[in-house]
Structure formats: structure tokens, C-alpha cells
Amino acid sequence: MCGECCRMNTTDSNLIIMSASEVREIMAATGLSWDEVAEPYPDLLEEDGVSYTFDWCIRRNPEGTRSCVFQGADNRCTIYEHRPWICRTYPLMLADSVSEGGCTVTNLLKSECLCYGNKITDDEAKAQAEDLIARKINEDREFMKIKSVYGKISLQKIKENGIKKCVIDSEGVKEIV
């Protein structure tokens, strides 16, 4: 394992987006706090005087390569059994697009990866395919939950409560301090 995907090679190249439930799983496995596990997605939207985002990312070290805080000195993942879906399935992902006929098509996308291409067994390929499908289902469910939360909140009320920056996730609104 080279661990290149865990280090920042270009600006934010190693942003690992994860759901609130994935943050909680890592917290339970490690005993770390939310802020030790996750950081808000850095690109904030601005509306009604409130800056917000919908995503959490795995926390990165503040210095040097800005590597994932869970990348060990040997480049191995220290939370391997509890790593987010994106890490489990990298460099592959399933992405929806709309065809010319108006049908939704799911495409298999592959990111650049120095280690990808090594031979795998049929069982490993099947497991990877199952993980990709599970990831897509999880991401779609998370999107619908966030959409529901966002539909029920008022950014004006958030501002009136003194919150200037927040993450709106599947669990609700969390202030960024």
C-alpha cells in the first residue's frame, strides 16, 4: 500500500467526504471526539448571513502533507476496519448521470491511483462490486436525509440563534467554531 490517496498532493486532493454515521462509527471505534475525527467540508455556501456546508471530511494533519490523521507511519490505515465507504472503494465510484433520453444511468468512474491494477481474485472483485453498490445506496440515503433536514430548517432562525457557520447533515445542524 502506497498511501498516496491519504496525503495531499494537490489542493484538497485527499478530502475524504463521510456521513455523520461514518463519523460516529469511527468515534465509537477509537474513543475520539467528533472534532478529532472530522472537519467541515471547506467550501462553504453563503445565504442569509450564514455560511454552511452539507459535508464532513476525515480530519487531516495540519502540517506538511496534510495527510489523513488515521494514516500510520507505515502508510497503513489505523482504522481500516472502520474506514469510510469512499476509502473502502477507492479508486472506484458509481455516479449517476442523465442520458440524452432522460434516463438515469449509473457510470463506473475510476480515479487516478498508483496502486490500482494489481491482480485480484474473483472473490475480491465480487467484494469490491458489493462495496461499491453499498456505498452508492448509503450515499443516496444520506443525500435524502440531508435534503429532508435542509427542507425543515430556517437559515434566518439559525442566524438569530447566533450561529454564523454550520454543517447541515443527516442529523441536523452543527455549529462550526
N, C-alpha and C positions, 0 to 999 in steps of 0.2 A: 504494500500500500504506500503510495507516494504522499498523500495528504495535501496535494496541491489545491484541491477544491475547498479545503479548510482554511486556506490562507488567502489574504487579499493580494491579487496580482495586478488588478486594475481597480479603479474606484468602485467599491462595493461589490466586487466580483464574488465575494463569499457571503453575501447576505442570504441567510437561511431563514425563509419565512416559515412560521409554525403557528398552529392554532393554540387557543387558550388551553384546550385539553392536553395538547402535547407539552406545553409549559408545565402544567400540573403533574403530568406523568414524570417528567424529569425532576421536578421538585420532590416528589414522593420517593424517587429512587436515590436521590443524592442528599436530601435534607437541606438543600439550598433554598434561599428565598426567591421570590419572583424576580426581583431586580438582579440577582446573581445569575439567573438563568436566561432572562430575556431582556431585550432592549426594543423600544418602539421602532417601527419601520421609519427610516429617516426622512422620506419625502412626505411632508405634511400638506394637507389641504387647508384652505382658509375660507371660513364662512361665518358671518355674523360675529366677527371678532374672536372666533375660536379656531385654533389650529388643531387638526385632528388627522388621524390615520386609522386604517382598519386592520393593520397587521402588526404582529410581533415577530422579531427575529432572534435567533440564538445570539446571546451576548458574545461580543468579540473582545479580545485583549486590547487595551487602549494604545499600546505602543507597537512599534516595529511592523510586522506583517499583518497586524490586526487579526491574527488567527482566532479561530473558534476557541472559546475558553475550555472546551472539552477535548481539544487535540492534545494528546500527551507528547512528551519529549521524543518518543519513538514514532510519532505521527499516527499512532493508533487512537481510536475514539474511546474515551474513558466512560462514555455512556452508551456504548454500542448496542446493547440490548434494548435501550430506551430512546434511541435516536429518532428524530422526526422523520416523517414519511419522505420528505424531499431527500434526506440523506440516504435512506434505505433504497431509493430507486434511482439515484443519480448515476449516470448522466441522462437517464431517460425520463420522459414525462408524456402524459397524454393531454392534448389540448384540443378543445372544441373550436371549430370554425364553421361558418355557414357557407355552403356551396352556392354556386350560381342558381341552382334550382330551389334554393331556400331551405334545403335540408341541413340539419346539423351533422357534421362529420367529425369524428374523433381522429386526430392525427397523432402518430408517434413521432416525437421530437427527440433529438439527441444533442446534448451539449458537448462542447469540446472536453475531452478527458484523456490525459496521458496514459492512464491505465486501462482504458476500455479497449476491448478487442481480444483480451485473453480468452482462451477456450474455456467454455463452461459445459457442464453436463446437461442432459435433458432435464433432470430434476431441478438443477439450479435455474435453468431458463424458465421452467414452469413456475418456480417460486417467484422469480423476478416479475413474470407476467401477472401473477396473482397479486403481488405487492403493488404493481402499477394500477391495477383495477381498484384495489382497496384504497389507494391514495386518491384516485380520481373521485371515488364515491365520498371519501372523507372531505375532500376539498369542496365538492358540490354541496354537501350538507352544511359545512362551515359557512359557505357563502350565503346560503338561505337563512341560517341563524343570524348572521351579521345583518343581513338585509332586514330581517324582522325587527331586530333591536334598533337599527337606524330609523326604521319607519315609526317607531314608538317614542323616539326622543325629540327634544326640542333643543337645538343648539343655543337658542336665546336663554332658555332656563339653565343650561349648563353654564353659560357666561354669568348669569345672575347669581349662581352659586359660587362664583369666584374662580371657576376653572377656565384657564386660558389655553391649555394644551391637554389633549387626551387621546387615548386609543379607544375606539369603539369596536369591541369584539363580540363574540358569540355569548359572552357572559354579561355584557353591559358596557358601562363607561368607566374607564380607569384613567385617573389624572396622571399626567406626566409632570414630574417635578424636576 
